Amino acid sequence: MTADGPGRRRKAGTRLWWRVHQWAGLQASLFLTFVFLTGTLAVFSHEIDWALRPAMWVNPSEVSPPASWGDVAAAVAAHDPQAEVISLNAPLHPAAAIDALIRSEGEAPRHVYVHPGTAEILGEGDWAGVQRFLRNTHRHLMIDVKYGVSIVSVSALLLLVSLVTSFAVYKQWWHGFFRWPRGRTLRALIGDVHRFIGLWSIWFIAVFILTGLWYLVEVWGGNAPIPPRPERAAASALPAPTTQGAALDRGLALARDALPGFRVASIIAPDPDFPVFAVQGHTGRAILVRPRVDAVWIDAATGDLIGGIDPRTLTLHQRISEAADPLHFGTFGGYWTKTIWFLFGAALTAMAATGVVIHALRIARSETGKPGKARVLGAAWRAMGRTRWIALALCLLPLLLAPFVL
């Protein structure tokens, strides 16, 4: 055996890791960029809808004191007596309206916006908005949820491969945390940026991988059961929608007495089969849970509390399931965490794009010596291999299906 045998084996091993890293990043770079971009925008998708729909705008100085939820429910019911009220959703922020969801027979649901201070109806909005488009696109590409989520979750698997191999190809990677990008050439500079973003995003990448893989587990049968609603609803029949407000307000007063600090996030309207309001919110009894498991049920006729869900009683399986969405989109800490998630999501999108640009610049320079924009774009397209056509089709699919699905 030669003296440099071990060194050659190490170099061969490094080259192998590099090829795997390059394969995971290049072959699906277009699709990865698309998934990361739609997920990043989805963090503020509700706010984008708010910005585009003037009916959702209110003057923050006019919302105090707030109207009661009973008055809001009555106003929505009176707005279109023939429509079914589905839910009432708390404002996004002090300058936003309450968002009520209603549905007329044979039609798609639609939004009704209510002034949180006066309970005045401000206008309506279509079901198909930016939030709905981004949610359905990022989650399942507008196709069957089981298969759509599975396809999107491939990005988590590829990201896992990229993360693991990066530690092998980037020697002494921990030194790079405070090494500001300063490449002498464009390719070197983009490479520095790529590594710098990757290092500072390790924690975010890990969160994305874990939640992405969890969604894959859920759609293939590993989802946790949602705590059941009460076995029996109230004995009384469902009263007319315009008369339910008093019962709702009475029940909310009882809920706040029993759970000080209870904040309403959404209210699911009652129906003839279950004449009970499901009030979902936040009590502070547990962190990283969705409002649906921090809830109370209110009799729509009497206003009595007939049960609730204490998030502290959830099993470990249920806690993992309920934590996935808050962690994936950063909603657990309000606008502070949402902003952090948005910034790191944008960085991850840039990292996916710069990976293929680095490779394209190297190819274009080796072919011509002076890589122009057209040559770089061509090299980037070729670098993605045959899978680029599949990735392009997956990116275009939601755009083509949206008019028929939403």
N, C-alpha and C positions, 0 to 999 in steps of 0.2 A: 504493500500500500504506500502511495506517495505521501509526502509530508502535508501536501495541501489538500488531501482527500476530504477531511472534515469541512474545510472551507468551501470546497466545491459543492459539497452536499448542502451546506447552508445557503449558498447562492442559488442552487437549483430549487431548494425549498422556498426561498424568497420569491423567485420567479413564478413558481406555481401559485403561491398566494396572490401575487400581483395579477396573474391572469384571471384567477377567480374573482378578485376584487374588480378588475376591469370588466369582466363579463357581466357581473351583477349590476354594475352601474351603467354600462353602455347599452346592452341589449334591450333594456326596458326604460331607458332614460326619458324618452318622450312621455310614456305613460306615468312614470314616477313623478315627473314634473307636473303633469296634469293633476294627479291625485293630490300632491302636496299643495298646489295652487288652489284647487277647489276647497280643500280642507282649511287652508289659511283664510280664504275669503268667508268660509262658512262660520268662522268664529264671530264675525260681525255681520252676518247675513240679515239678522233681524234689524239691525241698525241701518243697513243699506236700504231695506224696504221702507223704513221710517223716513229716510232722507228723500226717497223717490215718491212718497205718497203724502201730499200736504194734509190729507184728512187725518193723518196720525199726529199732526203737530198741535201742541197746546202751549200756552204761556205758563211757565212754571209758577208765576206769582198768582195764578188764578186757581190753583188746585188745592189750596188750603183754606178752610177745612175740606177734606175729601168727601165726596158723596158716598153714601152707604152702598155696599154691594147689593143690598136688596133693591135700592132705587135703580142701580145699573141694570139688574136682572129684569126689573119691570119695564124699563125703557127699551131694552133690546126686544123683549117679548111684544111690546106694543108697536115697535117699528115695523114688523112684518108678522102679523098674527098667524099667517098661514105657514110660516117657516118654523122648522124645528131648531131650537137653541141647543147647540152642542156644548159650548164651553165659554167661560169668561176668563180672560188672561190679564194679569196685572201689567201695568205700564212698564216699558223697558227702562225708563229713566224719567226724571221730573218733567221733561218736555214732551213726553209721549202720551198717547191716548190709551185707554183700556181697549184691548182687542177681543171682541166677541166673535165667535164662529157660529154661523147659522147655516141651515141647508133647507132649500125648498125641494119638494118631491120631484125626482127625476133630474135634478140639477146638481152641479158640483157645489161643494161648500163655498161660502164667501165670507169675507170679513166685514164686520160692522164696528166702526170706531166710535168710542164713547168718551166724552169729556170726563176725566176723573174727579173734577170738582163740582160739576153741575149735573152730571148724568145726561147731558144733551148729546144726541146723535150727531156726529160730525161728518159722517159719510161712510161709504162702503169701499171695499177693495176686492179684487179678484183673488181667488184661491191660488192661482199660478203667479207667484212673485219670485223675487230673487232668493229669498230664504228657502222656499219650497224647491226651486230648481237646484240650488247648491246642495241642499240636504239629499235629495234623491240622486243627484249626480255623484256626489262624493261617497255616499253610502253604498249604492248598488247600481249605478250607471243607468238608472231608469228601467232596468229589467227585473225579472223575478228576484226577490230579495235574497233567497238562498244562494242562487248562483252569482248574482251581482256582488254580494258581500264577499263571496269566496274569491272572485276575481280581484276585487280591490284589495283584499287581504294579502294577495301575492306581493303587494308592495312592501308589506311588513316583513315578509320572508326575505325578500331581496335586500331590504335595509338591514336585516339581521346579518346576512352574509357579508354585506359591505362593512358593517361595523366590526365584526370579528376579524375579517381579513385586513382591515386597516391597521390594526395593532401589530400585525406581522410585517406589513410592508413599510410602515412609518416607524423607523427605528428611533428609540428614545422619544417617543411621541409626547411624553409629559413635558419635555422642554419647549414644546410649541405653543403652550398656553399663553406665553408672554412674548412670543416672537412675532412682531407685527409684520404683515405682508410687505415685502419690499423687493420683489423679483426685478431683475435688470431687464428682462424681456417681457413681452406681453404674456407669453405662455407661462413663464416662471412666476409672474405676478398673479395670474389666475390660479396657478397651482398653489401658491401660498395662501390665497384667499380660500380656496377649496379646503385645504387642510385646517386653516384657522377656524372656519365655520364649523367643520366637522368636530374639532376638539371641544369647542365651547357649546356645541349642541349635543354632546354625548348623553346628558341626562334627558333631554327632550326626545332624542332618538330612542332611548330605552323606553320611555313612556309610550311613544307611538308604537313601537314594536309590541310591547305587552298588551296594550289595548287593542291593536289591530288583530293580533292573534286571538285575543279573547273573543272578539266579534266573530271570528271564524269558528271558534269552538261553540259559540251560542247558536249560530244558524244551523249547525249540524247536530243539534240535540243537547248541547251542554248548558243551555240557558237555565237560570235559576227561576223557580216559581215565584210569581208575585204574591204577596200576602193577600189572602182572600177577603172579599168584602163580607159584611155580616150575612149570616145564613138567611136571616129573615129581615125583610124591609119592614117599614111601618105598616100597620094593619090598615090604615086609612088609604083612601084612593088618592091619586095624584090630582091636586087642585089645578085650577086654570093657571097658565104661566104668569099672567099679569097679577096674580094674587099670591105668588110664592115669595115675594120679596120680604115680607114681614117675618116669615118663618126662617128665612135665610139669615136675616140680621139677628134674630133672637139666638139662633144656633151659633153664629159667630161670636156673639157676646159670651155665651157659655164656654165656647172653646178658648177664648182669650182669658177667661177667669181660670180655667183649668190648666192652660198652657200660656203663662205670661210671655209676651214677646212674640207670639205666633203671628207670622206674616203670610198673607195669602199670596200664592203664586198663580194658581188657577183654580177654577171651580167648574167641575163637570156637572152639567145640568141633569136633572132627574128625568126618568121616562116612565111610562105606565107599568113596565115590568119591574122597575126598581125606583120607586118614588122617593129618592134620596139624593141630596146634593153630596158629591164627593169633593171635599175642599182640600186641595193639596198646597203645601206651603213649607215654611221653614220655622223650626222651633229652636234650633241650636242644640238639640239633644244629641246629634251625631253629625260628623263631618263627612264630606264626600258621598252624599246620598242625593238622589233625585227627589223632587217634591212629592212624587207619587207615593213614596213610602214614609212620608212625614205628614200624615193626613188624618182628617176626621170626616165622619159621615153625619149629615144633618137631615132629619125628617122634613120633607118638603111641605108637609101639612101643619105640623106642630112646632117645628124648630127644635125638637129634642135631639140631643146627641145620642146616636145609637151605636157608636163604636169609633175606632180609629186605629191607626198604625203607629206604633212606637218604633222608630228606626233602631233603637238600642236592642230590640228583641230579634233582629234579623240574624239568620245564620251566616257563617263565614262565606258560604257560596253566594248568598243574596247580597252581602256587603260588597263582594268583588264585582258582582254584576252591576250594582247600583253606582259603584265608583267609576266604572269604565267611561261613561259619557262625560262626567265632570272633569276627569283627568284628560280625556282625549281632546276636549275643546277648551279646557281651562276656565270653565264657568263657575268653579267653586268659590272664587274669591272676588266676584264682581269684575269691575272694569280693570282693576289692577292685574289680576291674573289673565284676563282675556287679552289685554294689551301685550303682556309677556308672551303668551301663546301665539299671538298674531306675528310678533316680531321673529320669534324662533321658527314659526312656520314659513315666513318669508325667507329666512336664512336657509332653511332646509330646501325650499324650492330653488333657491340660487345654487345650492350645493349640487343638486341633481343636474341642473343645467350646465354648471361650470365643469363637471366631470367630463361630459362629452365634448365641450369646447376645448379643453386641454388636449384631448386625444386628436381632435380635428385640426388644431393648430400644428401639432407635430407632424401629422400626415401631410397637410397642405404645404408646410415648409420643406419637407423632404422631397415633395414632388416638384415644387417650383422655385423654392428658395425665398420667395416673397409671397406669403399667403394673403390674397385679397379676400374681401368679404364673401364673394361668390364661391371662391374655392374652399373657404372655411365651412360655409354652409353645406356645400356638396360633400366635403369630407365628413362633416358631422352626420349627415344623412346616411352615408355609406357605412360609417362606423357602427351604426345601430344594427347592422346585419338584417337578415330577412325578417326578424321579429318586428322591425320598424312598421311594417304594413299592418300587423296585428295591433300594435300600440296605437297607430294612427286611427284605425277603425274603432278601437275602444274609446278614444278621445272624441271622435265625431258622433258615436252612437247616441249619447244623451242629447246632443243638439238635434239630431234627427227625430228622436222619439218624443222629445218634450211636448210638441204640439198635440200629440195624441194621448200622452200619459197624464199630463197635468190638467 
